[in-house]
Amino acid sequence: MTKRVNVDTSGFQLYPEIVGDDEEETALLQEAADRVLRLTRPVRGSPPVKHLYLAWGIGGLICLFLLEYEWRFDEREGDLYWTVIGDVPVAYLPIQADFYPEGETLSDPRDGLEFYCNAMENWADTVLEGGDLSGCYPVSAAPTEEHARMLKSRIEFIREKLMPDFADFIGGVNRSPEGLDEQA
């Protein structure tokens, strides 16, 4: 493993101090963060979570967290992971890994979300084509045509409706001019 890649967390919210645009949004974002921590509860030999940051999100729909472990537990990967959770399959994506093309990292949150979308779309396409899923990111849903179509629909929504305004929701808060006016 090469030198540790850092991620700029200056616009992110550090758990447990995560707040949304209103009480309902705050509750949904906190619930997503709590779920990430439950799902990553240390198993024997794995490191504890050092920090959990909300990088981007819309409560109840999809959130992108940056998960930092106390130490690296897999020599092929670092100690930082993007964690996607919400009304989509959960995924843990290492910021850096020796199985990525040389020099490639996911150090930007947008890169993490794009990688997620590509991985989920690949799984769905493989299911629809009746292909071998062994080379796909594992998805915790039965590999049925119905699940594949649902996932493709969600990924299409993320790409078309959410990704264009990605920067407006860094840290899980609506930072668009309209959102900032509402918060004032």
matplotlib code that plots the C-alpha trace (Angstrom):
import matplotlib.pyplot as plt

x = [0.0, 1.3, 1.2, -2.2, -4.6, -6.3, -9.8, -10.8, -13.5, -13.8, -17.4, -18.5, -20.3, -18.7, -20.9, -22.7, -23.1, -25.0, -27.8, -30.1, -32.2, -34.9, -35.8, -37.1, -34.0, -31.8, -33.5, -33.2, -29.5, -28.8, -30.7, -28.6, -25.4, -26.5, -27.3, -23.8, -22.3, -24.5, -23.5, -19.8, -19.8, -16.4, -16.0, -13.2, -9.9, -11.3, -10.5, -13.0, -14.4, -12.4, -14.6, -17.8, -18.4, -21.6, -20.1, -23.3, -26.9, -30.6, -32.1, -34.3, -33.1, -29.3, -26.3, -22.6, -20.5, -16.8, -15.9, -12.4, -11.2, -8.6, -6.2, -5.9, -7.2, -6.6, -3.2, -4.8, -6.9, -6.6, -8.4, -10.9, -14.1, -17.1, -20.2, -23.4, -26.7, -30.3, -33.1, -30.3, -28.1, -25.4, -21.8, -18.4, -15.9, -12.2, -10.8, -7.6, -7.0, -4.3, -7.0, -7.8, -5.9, -2.5, -2.6, -6.5, -8.3, -11.7, -10.6, -13.4, -16.9, -18.3, -15.9, -17.1, -20.7, -20.0, -18.0, -21.0, -23.4, -21.2, -20.9, -24.6, -25.4, -22.9, -24.6, -28.1, -27.0, -25.3, -28.4, -30.6, -28.2, -28.1, -24.4, -21.9, -22.1, -18.8, -17.0, -19.7, -19.8, -21.9, -25.5, -27.7, -30.7, -31.8, -30.5, -33.9, -35.1, -37.4, -34.5, -32.2, -34.8, -35.5, -31.8, -31.3, -34.2, -32.7, -29.3, -30.8, -32.6, -29.4, -27.5, -30.2, -31.8, -29.2, -25.7, -26.2, -26.8, -24.2, -22.3, -25.5, -25.7, -22.1, -22.3, -26.0, -27.2, -28.9, -26.2, -28.0, -28.9, -32.6, -31.7, -29.5, -32.4, -34.7, -32.2, -31.7]
y = [0.0, 3.4, 6.6, 7.3, 9.4, 12.1, 13.5, 17.1, 16.9, 20.6, 20.8, 17.5, 17.0, 14.9, 12.4, 12.8, 16.5, 15.9, 18.3, 18.8, 21.6, 20.9, 18.5, 15.8, 16.0, 15.9, 12.8, 11.0, 11.9, 10.8, 7.5, 6.9, 7.5, 5.2, 2.5, 2.8, 2.4, -0.6, -2.2, -1.6, -2.7, -4.2, -7.9, -9.8, -8.4, -5.4, -1.9, 0.4, 3.4, 6.5, 9.1, 9.1, 12.1, 13.0, 13.9, 14.3, 13.3, 13.7, 12.1, 9.1, 8.8, 8.4, 9.4, 9.2, 8.9, 8.9, 6.2, 6.3, 3.3, 3.5, 1.5, -0.3, -3.9, -5.0, -4.3, -3.9, -1.0, 2.0, 3.1, 5.4, 4.2, 5.9, 4.3, 4.7, 4.0, 4.9, 3.7, 1.9, -1.1, -0.4, -0.2, 0.2, 1.7, 2.1, 5.5, 3.7, 0.1, -1.8, -3.3, 0.2, 1.2, 2.5, 5.9, 6.0, 6.9, 7.9, 10.9, 13.1, 12.4, 12.8, 10.1, 7.8, 8.3, 7.9, 4.7, 3.5, 4.2, 2.4, -0.6, -0.9, -0.4, -3.1, -5.5, -4.7, -5.0, -8.4, -9.7, -8.5, -10.2, -13.4, -13.1, -14.2, -11.9, -13.1, -10.0, -7.5, -5.6, -7.7, -6.4, -7.7, -8.3, -11.4, -11.2, -11.0, -8.9, -7.0, -6.0, -5.2, -2.9, -1.2, -0.6, 0.8, 3.2, 4.4, 4.9, 6.8, 9.0, 9.7, 10.5, 12.7, 14.4, 14.4, 14.4, 17.7, 19.4, 17.3, 20.3, 21.8, 19.0, 18.6, 17.9, 16.9, 20.5, 22.3, 24.8, 25.9, 29.6, 28.7, 26.4, 29.0, 31.5, 29.1, 28.5, 32.3]
z = [0.0, -0.9, 1.1, 2.8, 0.7, 2.7, 2.1, 2.6, 5.3, 5.9, 4.5, 6.1, 9.4, 12.1, 13.9, 16.3, 15.6, 12.3, 11.6, 8.5, 7.2, 9.8, 12.6, 10.3, 8.0, 11.1, 12.4, 9.0, 8.7, 12.3, 11.7, 8.6, 10.6, 13.4, 10.8, 9.3, 12.8, 13.6, 10.3, 10.9, 14.5, 15.0, 14.6, 16.2, 14.9, 13.0, 14.1, 15.8, 14.0, 14.6, 12.9, 10.8, 8.6, 6.6, 3.3, 1.3, 1.7, 1.5, 4.6, 3.8, 0.3, 0.1, 2.2, 1.6, 4.7, 5.1, 7.6, 9.2, 11.1, 13.9, 11.7, 8.4, 8.7, 5.1, 3.6, 0.2, 1.3, 3.5, 6.6, 4.9, 3.2, 1.5, 2.8, 0.8, 2.6, 2.3, 0.0, -2.0, -1.4, 1.2, 0.0, 1.5, -1.0, 0.0, -0.8, -2.0, -2.8, -4.7, -7.0, -8.4, -11.5, -10.5, -8.9, -8.9, -5.6, -4.6, -2.6, -3.7, -2.5, -6.1, -7.2, -4.5, -5.5, -9.2, -8.4, -6.4, -9.3, -11.7, -9.5, -8.8, -12.5, -13.4, -11.0, -12.4, -16.0, -15.2, -13.6, -16.5, -19.0, -16.9, -16.4, -13.8, -10.7, -9.3, -10.7, -9.5, -6.3, -3.9, -3.5, -0.6, -2.8, -4.7, -8.2, -9.9, -12.8, -10.5, -8.2, -11.1, -12.7, -9.3, -8.8, -12.3, -11.7, -8.5, -10.1, -13.0, -10.5, -8.6, -11.8, -13.3, -10.3, -7.5, -9.1, -10.9, -7.6, -5.7, -4.4, -2.9, -0.4, 0.8, 4.5, 4.2, 4.2, 1.3, 0.3, -2.9, -3.0, -2.4, 0.5, 2.1, 1.8, 3.5, 6.4, 7.0]

ax = plt.figure().add_subplot(projection="3d")
ax.plot(x, y, z, "-o")
ax.set_aspect("equal")
plt.show()
